[in-house]
Amino acid sequence: MPLKQATLNGVKRMASSIPEPPRKRHKSEEAAVKVSIPEEEYSIVDRQFYPPEMSNERCAQYNANQIERPIETLEKAQKETESERDSIEVHHAVVHWFKCDLRTYDNKALHMASKLAKSHGVPLICLHIISSQDYKAHLTSPVRVDFVLRTLQVLKEDLANLDIPLHVESVNVRKTIPDRIFELCEKWGASHLFCNIEYEVDELRREALMTRKGLERGIAVTAVHDTCVVAPGALKSGSGGQYSVYSPWCRAWIAYLHQHPKHLDLFDPPSSNPKSSREEYKPIFETPIPEAPANSSLTQEEKQRYKSLWLPGEHEAHSRLDRFLAEKASKYKETRNFPAANSTAMLSVHFSSGTLSARTAVSRARAANTTTRLDAGDEGIKTWIAELAWRDFYKHVLVHWPYVCMNKSFKPEYTNIPWTPPPSSNTLFHKWCQGQTGYPFIDASMRQLAHTGYMHNRARMCVASFLAKDLLIDWRRGEQYFMQHLIDGDFASNSGGWGFSSSAGVDPQPYFRVFNPTLQGERFDPEGAFVRKWVPELRGIGVGGGGKGGKGGKGGKGGKGGGPMAMAIHDPYARGAEREAREGGYPRPCVEHREARVKALERYKEGLGRDKA
């Protein structure tokens, strides 16, 4: 179960910079938008870019199909303008707009743009827009911005080898991006603009607007599905609606791909431009990739650290995929939950930046399997394909329930849970952020994030559950923090994962299920290797009931805890290693888990109006 990456959140993409089309409001909608002062006070809602929290009543209207979803707005715009767009003649060039699809291989919109340019004997021009306002509004982490900029350099060189120019420009005011793109198209004499669809609300509305506005300027804007292996809306439940539970959705996803195997066909890279493009677009070829905006910059030490940890570009992505399938995939099912095992593909940063398509990953995994079926054959490969499917699932959810991108959780009723607000929760939140909670597995996970920009998936679930259900802090603050620090931050996956762990999301764990942070450490870090790597204060504590050098066994693979095989490193103050922990400067637990669990259940019941679990 992934947490790959509150009811209000400034996380990566939320709605409002591009408003919904004007329409007459019914009386029932007068209370549809309410002000959420507490959430605004602790910055879950950034009012510079977004409106107050949406009401539960308006969410219900989306669920009842009474409000047009942003994807429907875009699809309607594309359908209603299709004939007019088709009638526009190709002029001097064709443009592809790179967003979160920074690759040349298996890129549908890029392939379409190249094919059109080639058929008319005109050059292909590519562009990417950097926006400091977008980064701020979407809470894009500085480490992610750094990775994107380094990837753009690789992409620029790859395209240059094909004589294709890549124009990268900074546009600070995010609302002016569409007009600036049109200006560039006009400057280059391009009458056709291609891009792949992003499924967050602002982006869907922006592309719908551009589809219509482009025609006013003689430019055909074509936005296509490419991010998901199976496009949102293609799968229907037995009742004809969207799935909200992963297991039946995944079965439908696999069946759909078995019935439509061409969906796993891969798109060729773009064709080379005419040699004359080198001279014609010389300024673009010679212009370097811009520096990161001031609000997204790293120190020199951070730049060097992340550069050594995360190599950019699609070549690195394919190399990682090859190594994983050859060396780790077969054991993935049995090893994937152990952070110290280094057994995962470590491809999330490439999926989120688009240097590797999910379609390519599934296709290559199928080719490496012993069968062409996606739900059979090698257990490790089959499990990994099912994990990849989660990325599609969360994007499908985002499209059908767009209010999760509008400061609401999937379950709007969870708005009413009385989380501990600032300033009283600030001290505990700071301990969580800094990896100083006194729970070693939690602290190791948070410190891994701080140092690498990445956190293992099992660890993500544990720290999310701990924030919401042990510290009783609004999970949206954690969701926001992740986006501000993850190199692989992806709104749909991050929101979906936090919703799962806090029980406020789609297909979540029951609200009365609360991870025990100590037992999670024992079970998934039985040797204590993960904790020792990231919590140096505890490195001297041995295994078992004793302290330094203790010999109590290795914790056992069952990880039940509490017996002679339990590890002191996962609970040093209660298991005979107090002196070592204290001398190392490691804090005592900031809350007592059993007491916190009781309080969490009371808070959830209070918020949900339930008398019993």
KEMI-751028 format. One line per field, with one value per residue (C-alpha): residue in one letter; x, y, z. Coordinates in pm, 1 decimal, always signed. Layout:
! residues N
aa	[A, ...]
c1	[X, ...]
c2	[Y, ...]
c3	[Z, ...]
//
This chain:
! residues 613
aa	[M, P, L, K, Q, A, T, L, N, G, V, K, R, M, A, S, S, I, P, E, P, P, R, K, R, H, K, S, E, E, A, A, V, K, V, S, I, P, E, E, E, Y, S, I, V, D, R, Q, F, Y, P, P, E, M, S, N, E, R, C, A, Q, Y, N, A, N, Q, I, E, R, P, I, E, T, L, E, K, A, Q, K, E, T, E, S, E, R, D, S, I, E, V, H, H, A, V, V, H, W, F, K, C, D, L, R, T, Y, D, N, K, A, L, H, M, A, S, K, L, A, K, S, H, G, V, P, L, I, C, L, H, I, I, S, S, Q, D, Y, K, A, H, L, T, S, P, V, R, V, D, F, V, L, R, T, L, Q, V, L, K, E, D, L, A, N, L, D, I, P, L, H, V, E, S, V, N, V, R, K, T, I, P, D, R, I, F, E, L, C, E, K, W, G, A, S, H, L, F, C, N, I, E, Y, E, V, D, E, L, R, R, E, A, L, M, T, R, K, G, L, E, R, G, I, A, V, T, A, V, H, D, T, C, V, V, A, P, G, A, L, K, S, G, S, G, G, Q, Y, S, V, Y, S, P, W, C, R, A, W, I, A, Y, L, H, Q, H, P, K, H, L, D, L, F, D, P, P, S, S, N, P, K, S, S, R, E, E, Y, K, P, I, F, E, T, P, I, P, E, A, P, A, N, S, S, L, T, Q, E, E, K, Q, R, Y, K, S, L, W, L, P, G, E, H, E, A, H, S, R, L, D, R, F, L, A, E, K, A, S, K, Y, K, E, T, R, N, F, P, A, A, N, S, T, A, M, L, S, V, H, F, S, S, G, T, L, S, A, R, T, A, V, S, R, A, R, A, A, N, T, T, T, R, L, D, A, G, D, E, G, I, K, T, W, I, A, E, L, A, W, R, D, F, Y, K, H, V, L, V, H, W, P, Y, V, C, M, N, K, S, F, K, P, E, Y, T, N, I, P, W, T, P, P, P, S, S, N, T, L, F, H, K, W, C, Q, G, Q, T, G, Y, P, F, I, D, A, S, M, R, Q, L, A, H, T, G, Y, M, H, N, R, A, R, M, C, V, A, S, F, L, A, K, D, L, L, I, D, W, R, R, G, E, Q, Y, F, M, Q, H, L, I, D, G, D, F, A, S, N, S, G, G, W, G, F, S, S, S, A, G, V, D, P, Q, P, Y, F, R, V, F, N, P, T, L, Q, G, E, R, F, D, P, E, G, A, F, V, R, K, W, V, P, E, L, R, G, I, G, V, G, G, G, G, K, G, G, K, G, G, K, G, G, K, G, G, K, G, G, G, P, M, A, M, A, I, H, D, P, Y, A, R, G, A, E, R, E, A, R, E, G, G, Y, P, R, P, C, V, E, H, R, E, A, R, V, K, A, L, E, R, Y, K, E, G, L, G, R, D, K, A]
c1	[+0.0, +179.0, +212.8, +422.0, +463.4, -559.0, -882.1, -690.1, -358.6, -121.3, +32.7, +170.2, -141.3, -463.0, -726.4, -800.5, -546.4, -762.4, -1125.4, -1415.6, -1624.0, -1882.3, -2216.8, -2531.6, -2526.4, -2828.8, -2939.5, -2812.6, -2462.0, -2459.5, -2286.3, -2062.4, -1746.8, -1658.1, -1367.6, -1135.1, -947.8, -749.9, -619.3, -523.0, -344.9, -113.6, -58.6, -233.1, -425.6, -212.7, -461.8, -217.7, -317.0, -617.2, -967.7, -1100.5, -1190.4, -1469.1, -1774.4, -1878.3, -2201.3, -2014.9, -1810.5, -2138.6, -2242.4, -1930.4, -2013.5, -2367.9, -2238.0, -2403.7, -2080.3, -1867.7, -1532.4, -1222.7, -1139.9, -1488.1, -1423.1, -1104.8, -1257.0, -1552.3, -1318.2, -1114.2, -1423.5, -1604.8, -1297.9, -1172.7, -1288.8, -1167.7, -829.7, -797.7, -858.5, -558.4, -271.3, +80.1, +294.4, +665.7, +709.4, +536.6, +582.2, +586.7, +541.7, +730.7, +581.0, +617.1, +722.0, +1093.4, +1187.8, +1222.6, +1133.9, +773.5, +628.2, +295.5, +251.0, +614.8, +577.8, +262.5, +428.8, +734.4, +521.4, +322.4, +636.3, +807.3, +506.8, +506.8, +882.4, +900.2, +1109.1, +998.6, +1062.3, +1033.6, +977.6, +955.7, +836.6, +983.2, +766.8, +863.7, +496.3, +407.4, +678.5, +546.8, +181.1, +251.9, +494.9, +755.5, +1063.0, +1397.3, +1552.8, +1286.9, +1343.0, +1715.6, +1653.2, +1421.7, +1676.4, +1954.6, +1723.0, +1642.6, +2013.7, +2028.9, +1712.2, +1845.7, +2159.5, +1961.4, +1733.6, +2028.7, +2171.2, +1855.5, +1890.6, +1579.2, +1596.7, +1467.3, +1364.2, +1351.8, +1221.0, +1124.9, +775.9, +723.0, +352.0, +179.1, -140.7, +57.4, +204.6, -60.5, -21.2, +357.5, +341.8, +115.8, +357.5, +644.3, +441.3, +366.6, +730.6, +836.7, +555.6, +403.2, +33.4, +25.5, +105.3, +111.5, +130.0, +50.9, -231.6, -158.9, -454.0, -446.7, -731.1, -541.6, -366.1, -683.3, -860.5, -557.0, -541.5, -917.3, -877.2, -577.5, -762.9, -1024.2, -798.8, -551.4, -808.7, -846.9, -478.8, -481.3, -307.4, -434.3, -369.0, -376.2, -356.0, -341.4, -350.7, -6.0, +77.6, -131.4, -102.3, -482.4, -641.3, -876.1, -1236.8, -1160.6, -1246.0, -1598.6, -1729.0, -2024.3, -2255.0, -2098.3, -1908.1, -1546.7, -1380.8, -1290.4, -1131.1, -796.3, -830.3, -1129.3, -990.9, -658.1, -832.3, -1019.1, -694.6, -519.6, -817.8, -834.2, -466.4, -510.2, -801.2, -616.4, -251.4, -167.6, -190.5, +151.3, +302.0, +573.2, +618.3, +937.4, +1158.1, +1118.5, +1273.8, +1568.3, +1503.1, +1636.5, +2003.5, +1908.3, +1741.6, +2082.1, +2140.4, +1779.0, +1736.8, +2096.6, +2005.0, +1787.7, +2060.7, +2313.9, +2097.4, +2174.9, +1916.8, +1814.3, +1916.2, +1661.7, +1438.4, +1543.0, +1251.8, +1371.4, +1749.5, +1984.2, +2316.0, +2628.8, +2665.1, +2308.6, +2357.2, +2661.6, +2494.5, +2181.6, +2385.8, +2574.2, +2256.7, +2022.2, +2156.7, +1916.9, +1769.3, +1599.2, +1922.7, +1970.4, +1603.4, +1634.1, +1958.6, +1792.5, +1497.8, +1728.2, +1924.5, +1611.3, +1452.3, +1774.8, +1887.9, +1603.3, +1259.9, +1223.1, +1263.9, +1064.2, +755.0, +943.3, +1190.6, +1003.8, +895.3, +1242.8, +1404.2, +1756.5, +1737.7, +1790.2, +1553.0, +1324.1, +1362.4, +1419.1, +1239.8, +979.7, +1177.3, +1183.3, +811.1, +724.7, +949.0, +853.1, +1198.7, +1043.0, +685.1, +476.1, +384.1, +750.5, +798.5, +498.6, +593.2, +951.7, +842.1, +605.6, +891.0, +1109.0, +835.5, +776.1, +434.3, +270.6, -4.8, +31.5, -117.7, +79.8, +430.7, +717.3, +577.0, +818.2, +750.2, +375.9, +384.1, +587.6, +342.1, +60.5, +256.9, +298.9, -76.5, -122.5, +14.1, -260.2, -521.9, -449.1, -456.0, -791.0, -918.0, -785.7, -970.6, -1305.8, -1299.6, -1126.7, -1198.3, -903.5, -707.0, -916.8, -825.0, -1044.9, -986.2, -1147.9, -1382.3, -1510.7, -1662.2, -1308.8, -1296.6, -1463.6, -1190.7, -1061.0, -687.0, -459.1, -403.9, -106.3, +47.5, -8.2, +91.6, +395.2, +648.2, +540.4, +526.3, +880.6, +1000.3, +838.9, +996.8, +1343.1, +1334.8, +1338.8, +1022.2, +1195.8, +1066.5, +1375.2, +1206.3, +1007.1, +1312.6, +1530.2, +1265.4, +1237.7, +1613.3, +1642.2, +1402.2, +1595.9, +1929.0, +1828.5, +1495.5, +1352.3, +1179.9, +1111.2, +745.1, +696.1, +852.1, +615.2, +314.6, +455.0, +547.6, +213.2, +18.0, +233.3, +169.4, -206.4, -281.0, -6.2, +59.3, -302.5, -177.6, -371.2, -233.5, -253.1, +44.8, +246.4, +122.8, +238.2, +575.4, +638.1, +576.0, +814.6, +1096.1, +1049.3, +1247.4, +973.8, +679.1, +369.7, +39.9, -187.9, +35.1, +126.9, -232.4, -352.6, -91.0, -152.5, -523.7, -461.8, -251.2, -477.2, -791.6, -929.3, -856.5, -965.6, -950.6, -784.7, -698.4, -983.0, -959.8, -926.7, -616.4, -317.6, +37.5, +252.2, +575.7, +792.5, +648.9, +673.9, +1044.9, +1092.5, +907.8, +1058.4, +1401.4, +1470.4, +1847.4, +1821.4, +2033.9, +1802.5, +1790.1, +2165.9, +2228.6, +2013.0, +2014.5, +2383.9, +2295.2, +2181.7, +2451.5, +2622.0, +2312.0, +2323.6, +2049.8, +1829.2, +1738.8, +2075.7, +2245.6, +2577.6, +2705.4, +2400.0, +2322.3, +1956.0, +1915.3, +1811.9, +1458.7, +1302.7, +1135.3, +792.5, +864.3, +601.8, +802.8, +799.3, +989.3, +1353.2, +1414.0, +1289.8, +1550.1, +1662.5, +1745.8, +1377.3, +1281.4, +1603.7, +1452.3, +1222.4, +1460.6, +1774.2, +1961.9, +1866.0, +2224.5, +2346.0, +2050.3, +2084.5, +2460.1, +2410.9, +2165.2, +1865.5, +1530.1, +1270.9, +942.3, +746.0, +414.9, +316.0, +176.1, -99.2, -234.7, -208.5, -402.3, -690.2, -698.1, -688.2, -990.3, -1178.1, -1094.5, -1195.0, -1523.3, -1593.9, -1527.9, -1719.8, -2008.8, -1969.9, -2042.9, -1823.4, -1553.4]
c2	[+0.0, +311.8, +649.7, +769.0, +1071.0, +1892.5, +1914.0, +2207.4, +2188.0, +2401.6, +2087.7, +2095.8, +2164.9, +2307.3, +2504.7, +2862.7, +3052.8, +2986.4, +3026.5, +2811.5, +2948.8, +3197.5, +3043.9, +3126.0, +3001.7, +2831.3, +2918.8, +2582.4, +2695.7, +3018.3, +2841.9, +2642.1, +2829.4, +2903.0, +3075.5, +2845.1, +3079.5, +2818.4, +2653.0, +2988.1, +3087.1, +2789.5, +2823.5, +2515.2, +2754.3, +3009.9, +3286.3, +3450.0, +3181.3, +2991.4, +3058.6, +2952.5, +2592.9, +2444.7, +2334.7, +1973.7, +2061.6, +2167.0, +1846.1, +1657.6, +1844.5, +1719.9, +1369.2, +1405.9, +1526.0, +1864.7, +2055.0, +2014.8, +1858.1, +2032.6, +1728.9, +1760.0, +2127.8, +2041.0, +1750.0, +1967.3, +2241.6, +1992.7, +1831.6, +2154.8, +2305.9, +1993.6, +2077.9, +2435.7, +2326.8, +2066.0, +2332.8, +2541.3, +2499.2, +2422.4, +2732.4, +2777.6, +2545.2, +2309.0, +2348.6, +2093.5, +2226.7, +2017.3, +2009.0, +1698.0, +1486.2, +1565.0, +1287.8, +1222.1, +851.1, +733.4, +1083.0, +1092.5, +1468.9, +1510.6, +1224.7, +1381.6, +1721.7, +1570.8, +1368.1, +1675.6, +1884.3, +1610.7, +1560.0, +1930.4, +1974.9, +2231.7, +2232.1, +2120.2, +2364.4, +2263.2, +2483.7, +2464.6, +2739.6, +2800.8, +3000.3, +3102.3, +3163.4, +2815.4, +2667.4, +2858.1, +2784.3, +2415.5, +2392.3, +2247.5, +2158.7, +2324.3, +1981.2, +1895.0, +2224.1, +2150.2, +1804.8, +1945.9, +2209.6, +1951.8, +1727.6, +2012.6, +2044.3, +1676.0, +1712.6, +2021.8, +1830.8, +1527.6, +1744.0, +1942.2, +1615.6, +1603.6, +1971.6, +2047.1, +2365.3, +2371.3, +2714.1, +2741.6, +3068.4, +3206.8, +3355.4, +3465.6, +3551.2, +3219.9, +3367.6, +3511.8, +3177.6, +3102.7, +3442.9, +3414.9, +3074.1, +3213.8, +3504.1, +3259.2, +3054.5, +3369.8, +3474.3, +3136.8, +3124.7, +2816.8, +2748.3, +2418.2, +2360.2, +2013.5, +1913.0, +1620.9, +1662.2, +1718.9, +1622.2, +1881.6, +2132.3, +2449.7, +2279.6, +2125.9, +2462.1, +2634.1, +2392.5, +2425.3, +2802.0, +2779.7, +2546.4, +2814.3, +3119.4, +2968.3, +2975.1, +3350.0, +3376.3, +3114.6, +2850.7, +2493.5, +2366.0, +1988.4, +1835.0, +1454.5, +1182.8, +1037.8, +1047.9, +742.4, +399.1, +393.2, +735.6, +857.5, +780.3, +463.3, +230.4, +203.0, +6.9, -227.5, +63.7, +272.8, +505.3, +562.9, +310.9, +439.9, +116.0, +11.8, -368.7, -384.6, -84.8, -264.3, -576.0, -357.9, -177.5, -507.3, -647.0, -329.9, -358.7, -725.8, -631.0, -331.9, -440.5, -152.8, +78.9, -57.0, +24.8, +286.5, +606.8, +668.7, +969.6, +1275.7, +1284.4, +1512.8, +1868.3, +2009.8, +2106.9, +2466.8, +2478.1, +2512.5, +2851.2, +2965.6, +2905.4, +2967.3, +3193.8, +2918.0, +2655.9, +2886.0, +3010.3, +2823.2, +2675.6, +2945.1, +2927.7, +2829.1, +3114.2, +3267.7, +3102.8, +2758.7, +2782.6, +2542.7, +2601.3, +2486.3, +2198.4, +2087.6, +2112.4, +1887.8, +1639.1, +1600.5, +1594.0, +1291.0, +1120.0, +1184.4, +1174.8, +1350.4, +1263.1, +979.2, +787.3, +749.5, +655.2, +374.7, +258.1, +234.4, +50.2, -200.5, -264.8, -310.4, -557.4, -754.0, -755.4, -680.0, -727.3, -1099.7, -1045.0, -724.0, -870.3, -1004.8, -717.4, -400.0, -303.3, -298.2, +46.9, -80.4, -345.8, -109.7, -334.2, -86.6, +62.9, +421.4, +549.7, +773.2, +1089.4, +990.4, +918.5, +1249.6, +1455.9, +1251.1, +1130.0, +783.3, +706.1, +463.3, +298.1, +223.6, +79.3, -152.6, -257.0, -335.3, -520.4, -730.7, -809.8, -919.1, -1144.0, -1508.6, -1425.8, -1140.3, -1130.4, -846.1, -1041.0, -1363.3, -1497.0, -1380.7, -1274.0, -984.5, -838.2, -889.7, -705.5, -419.0, -374.2, -355.7, -89.6, +109.8, +92.6, +293.2, +598.0, +567.2, +501.1, +818.6, +1027.3, +873.6, +970.1, +1323.2, +1361.7, +1227.7, +1387.6, +1717.2, +1869.6, +1673.3, +1931.7, +2212.4, +2204.2, +1905.4, +1545.1, +1263.8, +1211.6, +1565.5, +1468.7, +1433.5, +1813.0, +1805.0, +1614.6, +1845.2, +1836.2, +2004.3, +2348.3, +2580.3, +2720.7, +2433.6, +2173.6, +2359.7, +2201.9, +1848.3, +1933.2, +2068.3, +1748.8, +1545.9, +1757.9, +1740.2, +1367.1, +1425.6, +1246.0, +982.7, +705.9, +580.5, +444.0, +766.4, +982.8, +781.1, +824.1, +1200.1, +1240.8, +1035.6, +1283.4, +1585.0, +1455.9, +1291.4, +1446.2, +1094.4, +860.6, +489.2, +409.4, +204.2, +488.0, +738.5, +545.6, +523.6, +889.3, +998.2, +778.8, +901.4, +1268.9, +1228.6, +958.5, +987.9, +1361.2, +1446.9, +1710.2, +1792.8, +1552.7, +1825.0, +1993.0, +1677.4, +1644.6, +1999.6, +1937.3, +1637.1, +1839.9, +2107.4, +1854.8, +1554.2, +1528.4, +1301.7, +1511.4, +1423.0, +1573.8, +1279.3, +1015.3, +1230.5, +1329.2, +973.1, +831.2, +1080.0, +1017.1, +646.1, +679.8, +939.1, +747.0, +1060.1, +953.8, +711.2, +341.8, +418.8, +207.2, +219.1, +521.2, +293.0, +127.2, +309.2, +204.9, +132.0, +315.1, +84.4, -236.1, -98.8, -45.3, -394.1, -554.9, -361.2, -282.2, -604.4, -556.9, -188.7, -99.6, +175.2, +342.0, +315.7, +479.8, +784.8, +819.0, +825.8, +886.0, +522.0, +350.9, +213.5, +33.1, -337.8, -582.0, -734.0, -636.4, -486.8, -164.2, -116.4, -446.0, -627.0, -971.6, -1029.9, -1176.6, -1003.3, -908.7, -1187.0, -1152.6, -1155.6, -827.7, -889.7, -695.1, -703.6, -1031.0, -1118.7, -1086.7, -729.2, -470.6, -199.9, +26.6, +67.7, +163.7, +244.6, +414.9, +121.4, -162.2, -110.6, +131.7, +456.1, +549.0, +509.8, +705.1, +983.2, +1015.3, +1023.1, +1308.9, +1114.4, +1240.9, +1047.8, +973.0, +1295.1, +1110.9, +774.5, +567.9, +386.6, +709.1, +883.5, +604.4, +640.2, +1016.6, +969.5, +740.6, +989.8, +1276.1, +1079.2, +971.0, +1327.7, +1462.9, +1192.1, +1187.8, +820.2, +682.2, +378.1, +238.3]
c3	[+0.0, -109.4, +45.0, -243.9, -170.9, +510.3, +452.0, +315.8, +163.2, -28.3, -167.4, -518.1, -719.1, -594.5, -770.1, -823.9, -1026.1, -1330.7, -1225.1, -1323.8, -1611.9, -1480.3, -1406.9, -1215.6, -858.0, -705.8, -355.9, -237.0, -327.8, -130.8, +155.5, -73.7, +17.3, +375.8, +541.7, +733.9, +960.3, +1160.8, +844.7, +698.5, +1017.3, +1000.8, +628.0, +498.3, +276.1, +95.7, +20.9, -219.8, -468.8, -337.0, -204.4, +136.1, +201.9, -4.4, +190.8, +231.1, +49.8, -262.5, -249.1, -244.2, -558.0, -735.8, -618.9, -750.4, -1090.8, -1039.3, -1105.4, -1414.3, -1337.0, -1476.3, -1692.2, -1845.0, -1911.5, -2098.9, -2289.3, -2392.2, -2511.0, -2713.8, -2865.4, -2949.4, -3115.6, -3290.8, -3642.0, -3617.0, -3482.9, -3757.3, -4019.9, -3913.6, -4154.4, -4035.1, -4067.7, -4004.5, -3703.0, -3458.1, -3080.5, -2800.3, -2446.6, -2190.5, -1841.4, -1624.0, -1922.9, -1950.9, -2192.5, -2564.7, -2553.5, -2522.1, -2505.9, -2686.7, -2736.9, -2840.2, -3086.4, -3234.1, -3263.7, -3432.3, -3671.6, -3777.2, -3821.0, -4022.6, -4251.5, -4339.9, -4361.3, -4080.7, -3761.6, -3418.8, -3133.4, -2768.3, -2466.8, -2089.5, -1857.1, -1511.7, -1271.2, -920.0, -842.9, -962.9, -743.6, -443.7, -511.0, -566.3, -272.5, -508.4, -306.2, -386.6, -433.9, -690.3, -872.1, -877.5, -1023.6, -1290.5, -1394.2, -1415.7, -1615.2, -1852.7, -1924.3, -2021.8, -2228.1, -2403.5, -2505.9, -2623.3, -2835.7, -2970.5, -3104.3, -3315.6, -3410.2, -3203.7, -2993.6, -2635.1, -2511.1, -2130.4, -1989.2, -1649.8, -1622.7, -1265.4, -1274.8, -1326.4, -1475.4, -1764.4, -1874.8, -2141.7, -2307.6, -2302.1, -2469.6, -2740.2, -2790.0, -2838.8, -3087.2, -3284.9, -3272.8, -3412.8, -3668.3, -3506.7, -3550.2, -3358.3, -2990.4, -2833.5, -2467.0, -2238.7, -1989.0, -1622.0, -1405.0, -1129.1, -1132.5, -1221.1, -1508.3, -1651.8, -1646.0, -1794.2, -2088.0, -2143.4, -2154.2, -2387.5, -2621.9, -2685.0, -2656.9, -2900.3, -3177.5, -3132.3, -3223.8, -3497.7, -3284.6, -3246.0, -2893.4, -2857.7, -2508.1, -2490.5, -2225.4, -2160.9, -1789.1, -1701.5, -1858.8, -1875.0, -1915.6, -1640.9, -1723.3, -1918.9, -1629.4, -1492.5, -1198.3, -1223.0, -1144.1, -1417.0, -1184.7, -1087.6, -857.6, -512.5, -390.0, -528.9, -549.4, -787.9, -975.7, -1024.3, -1154.1, -1402.6, -1496.4, -1569.0, -1760.4, -1968.8, -2064.9, -2150.1, -2375.7, -2524.5, -2544.0, -2779.3, -2478.6, -2386.0, -2724.6, -2686.7, -2885.2, -3079.3, -3003.5, -3227.5, -3571.7, -3640.9, -3750.0, -4075.3, -4034.3, -4104.7, -3763.2, -3599.5, -3754.2, -3756.9, -3383.0, -3281.0, -2985.5, -2835.3, -2876.3, -2711.2, -2422.2, -2097.8, -1863.0, -1609.8, -1247.0, -984.6, -864.7, -534.8, -355.1, -468.3, -442.0, -263.3, -90.5, -270.3, -26.5, -94.6, -468.9, -456.1, -223.2, -433.8, -752.9, -622.4, -500.0, -791.1, -1146.3, -1385.0, -1720.4, -1900.3, -1963.4, -1588.8, -1553.5, -1808.1, -1650.8, -1308.5, -1456.8, -1628.5, -1309.5, -1103.5, -1342.7, -1376.1, -1013.7, -772.5, -924.7, -857.1, -481.9, -471.4, -306.5, -6.8, +37.1, -60.8, +293.2, +445.3, +417.1, +483.3, +210.6, -85.3, -275.6, -450.7, -797.1, -672.5, -981.5, -817.3, -895.4, -1261.6, -1273.4, -1107.6, -1337.1, -1641.5, -1737.3, -1743.6, -1842.8, -1640.6, -1970.5, -2042.2, -1693.9, -1722.2, -2076.3, -1978.2, -1665.0, -1874.5, -2113.4, -1820.2, -1680.4, -1761.9, -1909.3, -2095.8, -1834.4, -1586.8, -1298.0, -1333.6, -1360.3, -1140.4, -800.8, -762.6, -1106.8, -1067.8, -734.8, -878.3, -1165.3, -910.3, -722.9, -1043.3, -1086.3, -765.8, -949.1, -1211.1, -943.7, -749.1, -1066.9, -1162.2, -816.9, -859.4, -1188.6, -1069.0, -722.8, -805.3, -466.2, -326.7, -526.0, -377.0, -9.8, +78.1, +171.1, -24.2, +271.6, +333.6, +669.2, +805.8, +797.9, +1137.4, +1324.9, +1601.4, +1533.9, +1783.2, +1629.5, +1646.2, +1849.9, +2094.7, +1834.3, +1702.7, +1938.3, +1849.3, +1480.1, +1497.7, +1668.5, +1392.7, +1119.5, +1276.5, +1355.9, +1730.9, +1842.1, +2053.5, +1828.4, +1640.9, +1327.4, +1285.9, +1343.1, +1104.0, +835.3, +878.7, +878.1, +560.2, +401.0, +527.7, +395.7, +66.5, -36.4, -37.9, +205.3, +172.1, +113.6, +431.4, +625.7, +463.4, +586.0, +938.2, +981.0, +834.2, +1072.1, +1361.4, +1285.5, +1257.0, +1511.5, +1771.6, +1765.3, +1668.9, +1425.5, +1111.3, +850.8, +588.7, +752.8, +697.2, +341.1, +282.2, +448.8, +225.0, -89.5, +36.0, +87.3, -143.3, -463.9, -602.0, -488.3, -690.2, -581.5, -657.1, -499.3, -201.1, -131.5, -180.3, +51.4, +328.8, +294.2, +338.2, +652.1, +815.6, +713.4, +543.5, +187.3, -79.6, +11.6, +348.4, +645.5, +903.7, +1132.8, +1435.3, +1290.1, +1436.2, +1351.1, +1656.3, +1564.5, +1775.0, +1633.8, +1281.8, +1340.6, +1480.3, +1193.7, +903.9, +1047.5, +1240.6, +1242.8, +1332.3, +1028.6, +904.4, +1245.5, +1294.1, +957.5, +1022.4, +1401.2, +1498.0, +1864.3, +1880.8, +1675.9, +1984.4, +2105.5, +2037.9, +1951.4, +2217.3, +2570.8, +2658.8, +2571.1, +2400.8, +2272.8, +2402.6, +2263.3, +2262.9, +1915.9, +1598.9, +1676.0, +1477.3, +1142.7, +1297.8, +1473.2, +1743.2, +2002.1, +2379.7, +2429.1, +2478.9, +2106.2, +2094.1, +2007.7, +2242.8, +1952.5, +1872.1, +2229.1, +2415.8, +2721.7, +2797.9, +2710.5, +2910.6, +2685.5, +2860.6, +2946.1, +2586.3, +2447.6, +2702.7, +2656.2, +2280.9, +2320.6, +2192.1, +2328.8, +2520.9, +2339.8, +2299.2, +2352.7, +2495.5, +2210.3, +2401.7, +2546.0, +2209.5, +2041.7, +2286.7, +2230.8, +1853.6, +1856.5, +2072.6, +1836.6, +1527.8, +1688.6, +1793.1, +1447.1, +1265.7, +1509.7, +1594.3, +1938.4, +1896.3, +1669.6]
//
